């Protein structure tokens, strides 16, 4: 219950999520059209806000257990410009 506000924070960014309370896993996902495929700025801003929320609430994200997975075609994936968020 303590981390349930994280879901509200993510929803403010119009990003879908699943939150599992048993092990504090949070699955955030969004689909990208062919026009905006390389634009992950909404996800990046959301990740920064979630990280900030954890710090403000005296919690830490474990960088060894935090990851981003991007799915796409072989043609589309090289078009992404990823940067480290966490």
Buried (B, 14 or more C-beta within 10 A) or exposed (E): EEBEEBBEBBEEBEBEBEBEEEEBEBEBEEEBEEEEBEEBEBBBEBBEBBBEBBEEEEEEBEEEEEEEEEEEEEEBEEEEEEEEBE
